[in-house]
Amino acid sequence: RTSPKRTARLCCLHMLACLGASLGLAPAHLRGPAARLALGRATRAFSGPRQAVIEERLASAFAPLHVVVENTSHGRKEDESHFKVVVVSEAFEGKRLVGRHRAVNAAVCEPDGSLGFHSLEIGAAKTPAEWELDSAVPPSPKCAGGDGRGMSR
């Protein structure tokens, strides 16, 4: 659990990094997708082990310019049963939407091909040019049932 003092310090670091990046003044260690991913992870309220694995797999597979992994689990966030991802990467260049979604699913899946949790929503899988034109991510629909331990009956 992050202390209020540490959270405040991380928020200040995040604001400084964002300001510096917007002015082109970000130090070398705050540039690049891995640094932005680590900075984003450090400033979230809760990030469990499954979320960290998803973030690492997406970063490894796509070297994204922008990635967001949101824990959308209803009930306790610690259950880590539902996730929404946004990935912006040059790796999507020339791929149709269905191919992009298949690639994201493949990157997130376990080695045996299973998902490992109940729900993965791909909020966006865009190229940098597409993201620059439209960075809107549609809201998530309500879950039709289940909590990651099996479908409700």
C-alpha positions as CSV (number, residue, x, y, z in Angstrom):
1,R,0.0,0.0,0.0
2,T,1.4,3.4,-1.0
3,S,1.6,6.0,1.8
4,P,0.0,9.4,1.2
5,K,3.4,11.1,1.3
6,R,4.8,8.7,-1.4
7,T,1.6,9.2,-3.5
8,A,2.0,13.0,-3.3
9,R,5.7,12.7,-4.3
10,L,4.8,10.4,-7.2
11,C,2.0,12.8,-8.4
12,C,4.5,15.7,-8.4
13,L,7.0,13.6,-10.3
14,H,4.4,12.7,-12.8
15,M,3.3,16.3,-13.3
16,L,6.9,17.4,-13.8
17,A,7.5,14.6,-16.2
18,C,4.4,15.5,-18.2
19,L,5.3,19.2,-18.3
20,G,8.9,18.5,-19.3
21,A,7.8,16.1,-22.0
22,S,5.3,18.6,-23.4
23,L,8.1,21.1,-23.6
24,G,10.6,18.7,-25.0
25,L,12.6,18.9,-21.8
26,A,12.1,15.4,-20.4
27,P,15.3,13.9,-19.1
28,A,16.6,10.8,-20.9
29,H,15.3,8.4,-18.2
30,L,11.7,9.6,-18.6
31,R,11.6,9.2,-22.4
32,G,10.4,6.2,-24.3
33,P,7.5,3.8,-23.8
34,A,9.1,1.7,-21.0
35,A,9.7,4.8,-18.9
36,R,6.2,6.2,-19.5
37,L,4.7,2.8,-18.6
38,A,6.7,2.6,-15.3
39,L,5.8,6.2,-14.5
40,G,2.1,5.5,-15.2
41,R,2.2,2.4,-13.0
42,A,3.8,4.2,-10.1
43,T,1.0,6.8,-10.0
44,R,-2.0,4.5,-10.0
45,A,-4.0,3.8,-6.9
46,F,-4.0,0.0,-7.2
47,S,-2.0,-2.2,-9.6
48,G,-2.0,-5.9,-9.0
49,P,0.4,-8.6,-10.3
50,R,-1.9,-9.6,-13.2
51,Q,-2.2,-6.0,-14.4
52,A,1.6,-5.7,-14.2
53,V,2.0,-8.8,-16.4
54,I,-0.5,-7.5,-18.9
55,E,1.4,-4.2,-19.1
56,E,4.8,-5.9,-19.5
57,R,3.4,-8.3,-22.2
58,L,1.9,-5.4,-24.2
59,A,5.1,-3.3,-23.9
60,S,7.2,-6.3,-25.0
61,A,5.0,-7.2,-28.0
62,F,4.3,-3.8,-29.4
63,A,6.9,-1.2,-28.1
64,P,3.8,1.1,-27.7
65,L,4.0,4.9,-27.8
66,H,1.0,4.9,-25.5
67,V,-0.4,2.1,-23.4
68,V,-3.1,2.0,-20.8
69,V,-4.2,-1.0,-18.8
70,E,-7.2,-0.3,-16.7
71,N,-8.6,-2.7,-14.1
72,T,-12.3,-2.5,-14.7
73,S,-13.2,-5.3,-12.3
74,H,-16.5,-4.7,-10.6
75,G,-16.5,-5.5,-6.9
76,R,-13.0,-5.7,-5.5
77,K,-10.2,-4.4,-7.8
78,E,-7.9,-6.9,-6.1
79,D,-9.8,-9.7,-8.0
80,E,-8.3,-8.5,-11.3
81,S,-10.9,-10.2,-13.4
82,H,-11.7,-7.5,-16.0
83,F,-9.3,-5.3,-17.9
84,K,-9.6,-2.6,-20.6
85,V,-6.5,-1.9,-22.7
86,V,-5.5,0.9,-25.1
87,V,-2.5,0.3,-27.2
88,V,-1.0,2.8,-29.7
89,S,1.9,1.3,-31.7
90,E,3.6,1.5,-35.0
91,A,3.3,-2.3,-35.1
92,F,-0.4,-1.9,-36.1
93,E,0.6,-0.1,-39.3
94,G,-1.0,-1.9,-42.3
95,K,-3.1,-4.3,-40.1
96,R,-6.9,-4.4,-40.1
97,L,-8.8,-3.9,-36.9
98,V,-9.5,-7.6,-36.4
99,G,-5.7,-8.4,-36.9
100,R,-4.8,-5.8,-34.3
101,H,-7.3,-7.2,-31.8
102,R,-6.0,-10.8,-32.4
103,A,-2.4,-9.5,-31.9
104,V,-3.4,-7.9,-28.6
105,N,-5.2,-11.0,-27.4
106,A,-2.2,-13.2,-28.4
107,A,0.2,-10.9,-26.5
108,V,-2.0,-11.0,-23.3
109,C,-2.8,-14.7,-23.3
110,E,-1.0,-17.2,-21.2
111,P,1.4,-19.6,-22.9
112,D,-1.3,-22.3,-23.1
113,G,-3.6,-19.8,-25.0
114,S,-6.0,-19.1,-22.1
115,L,-6.8,-15.6,-21.0
116,G,-6.1,-16.1,-17.3
117,F,-8.9,-13.7,-16.3
118,H,-12.6,-13.2,-17.2
119,S,-12.7,-10.2,-19.5
120,L,-10.4,-8.3,-21.8
121,E,-11.8,-5.2,-23.5
122,I,-9.7,-3.6,-26.2
123,G,-10.7,0.0,-26.0
124,A,-8.4,1.0,-28.8
125,A,-5.6,-0.5,-30.9
126,K,-4.4,2.3,-33.1
127,T,-1.4,3.6,-35.0
128,P,0.2,6.8,-33.8
129,A,-1.3,8.7,-36.8
130,E,-4.8,7.4,-36.0
131,W,-4.4,8.2,-32.3
132,E,-3.3,11.8,-33.2
133,L,-6.5,12.2,-35.3
134,D,-8.8,10.6,-32.7
135,S,-7.7,9.7,-29.2
136,A,-11.3,9.0,-28.0
137,V,-11.8,5.7,-26.2
138,P,-15.4,4.5,-26.0
139,P,-16.9,3.8,-22.6
140,S,-17.0,0.2,-21.4
141,P,-20.3,-1.7,-21.6
142,K,-21.6,-3.4,-18.5
143,C,-20.5,-7.0,-18.0
144,A,-23.1,-9.5,-18.9
145,G,-22.1,-11.9,-16.1
146,G,-19.4,-13.7,-14.3
147,D,-16.6,-12.7,-12.0
148,G,-13.7,-14.5,-13.4
149,R,-14.5,-17.7,-11.5
150,G,-17.0,-18.9,-14.1
151,M,-20.2,-17.5,-15.7
152,S,-23.1,-16.7,-13.4
153,R,-26.1,-18.9,-13.8
